[in-house]
Structure formats: structure tokens, C-alpha cells
Amino acid sequence: MAIPKIKLDPGTVYQKEEGGIYYFHISGQRSTQGNQPQNS
């Protein structure tokens, strides 16, 4: 089953694997931001 991507004006929200964390790719940028919290 395909994992849907959500396209927004500033970028795209997507998952790399089903049930995994969500990523946000900002248009015009080379990196992505994940929503998984970092351990300190």
C-alpha cells in the first residue's frame, strides 16, 4: 500500500515507512525535519 504524501505550500509531509515517523521537507531545502523527539 502506498504511503500518502501531504503537499503544503511551504513543503511536503511524508513517512518513509508505514507506521514510521513523519518528515517535513521544506521546498527549496536539501534536508528534512523529523518529528521524533531527541533524547537529551
C-alpha positions in Angstrom: 0.0 0.0 0.0 1.3 3.4 -0.9 2.1 5.9 1.8 0.3 9.2 1.0 2.2 12.4 0.9 0.6 15.7 2.0 1.7 18.6 -0.1 1.5 22.1 1.5 2.6 25.5 0.3 5.9 25.6 2.2 6.7 21.9 1.8 5.6 18.2 2.0 4.8 16.0 4.9 5.5 12.3 4.4 6.5 9.0 6.0 9.5 6.9 4.9 7.8 3.7 6.1 4.3 2.8 7.1 3.7 3.4 10.8 7.0 5.3 11.0 7.7 8.9 12.0 6.5 11.8 9.8 9.0 14.0 8.0 8.6 17.6 6.7 10.5 18.6 3.6 10.7 22.4 3.1 10.6 23.4 -0.5 13.9 24.6 -1.8 15.9 22.9 1.1 18.1 19.9 0.8 17.3 18.4 4.3 14.2 17.2 6.1 13.0 17.5 9.6 11.6 14.5 11.5 9.0 14.7 14.3 10.7 12.1 16.5 11.8 13.7 19.8 15.5 13.6 20.6 16.8 12.1 23.9 18.9 14.5 25.9 
